[in-house]
Amino acid sequence: MKEEAAARPCLEAPAALRGFRMPAEWEPHQATWITWPRPESDSFPGEHYEPAARTLGRLVAEIARGEEVHLNCWDEAAAEEAHGFARAAGARMDRVYTHVFPAYEPWCRDHGPIFVVHDGPPRRRAVLDWGYNAWGGKYPPWDLDDAIPQRIAAFRGLPVWSPGLILEGGSIDGDGRGTLLTTESCLLNPNRNRGLGREAIERALRSWLGVERICWLGEGIVGDDTDGHVDDITRFVAPGVVATAVEPDPADPNHAPLAENLARLRAWRDERGRPFRIVEIPMPGPVAQEGVRLPASYLNFYIANAAVIVPVYGHPNDRIALAALREVVRDRPVVGLDARDLIWGLGAFHCMTQQEPV
């Protein structure tokens, strides 16, 4: 059924979804969903699993200060192990829940549900189950990962709609007021929705996510196997305020694409015709392991109820990035958390999480 739906994408949402919108990440959460990794996975195999799990336990502890955390686990043994890492990190265990919702890889931002809300009255919620194909078919199999939105929707008792298009949560970022950020290198890549051009994809995003203005950036950063997710390069941090990655070293391969994205941001306007306030965040410089450059970026932060949790890498720019974000995020603390053991799997905190709005 999934393959048939993907072959016939629905560009217009049903009438039942009129008035629904994708909330901004800083709006109140009921919970955060995380898919717990496996030592058998491609992302954190063998000896890489425990260091990543310890980092993830610390992430769960930070998030649980202000909301529930729900962990999708491979089986009961994995659920018990996930509980142990969260407990060891000092998490509030009365806010940590586990579910046997198995997935091969841990990147819940991309295979998890996208929640939409209708502000009402009464306020209503629904789940969008976009198709997932492991970033253009790179890491088979992915059938279990693709089933996660249906499992979560059933657990919550929420209506669920399947647009029939491939879309990962990390490929879009919205302000909850009608403006959406994305990249050409990802959403226009034929390995997602072959045969659909910019106009058709824009039509679907507007209809299903309740947005008006779609701001297209160009390419992502070196080492990003997602074909350029926007959550590594440019993010909304408040209404009208955008943080974006810059690389000042002209010899670095990230310099030119990030400079082009910055120029595009300066030309774009939000849905009300206003220019963005742009906060430039330096890259942490090359981060590599085993001779491979990794997609390390400060922009892969997660906005939880109790804090903005920012990946840091033991680089002098850590301090600069945190200070820049603290200048524009005034309603919750900005916390740096070491992500070096997590970035080995080619993602960080935003990639691991999916927010569930109230």
URZIFEN-V828797 format. One record per helix or strand of 2 or more residues. SS is the DSSP state (alpha for helix, beta for strand). FROM is the first residue (numbers start at 1). LEN is the number of residues. If there is no record, write none. Layout:
SS:FROM:LEN  SS:FROM:LEN
This chain:
alpha:2:6  alpha:15:3  beta:29:7  alpha:48:16  beta:68:5  alpha:76:13  alpha:93:3  beta:96:4  alpha:108:4  beta:114:5  beta:124:5  alpha:134:4  alpha:143:4  alpha:148:9  beta:159:3  alpha:169:3  beta:173:2  beta:179:5  alpha:184:4  alpha:190:4  alpha:198:12  beta:213:5  alpha:230:3  beta:234:5  beta:241:6  alpha:254:14  beta:277:6  beta:288:2  beta:292:2  beta:302:2  beta:307:6  alpha:317:12  beta:333:6  alpha:340:4  alpha:349:4  beta:353:5
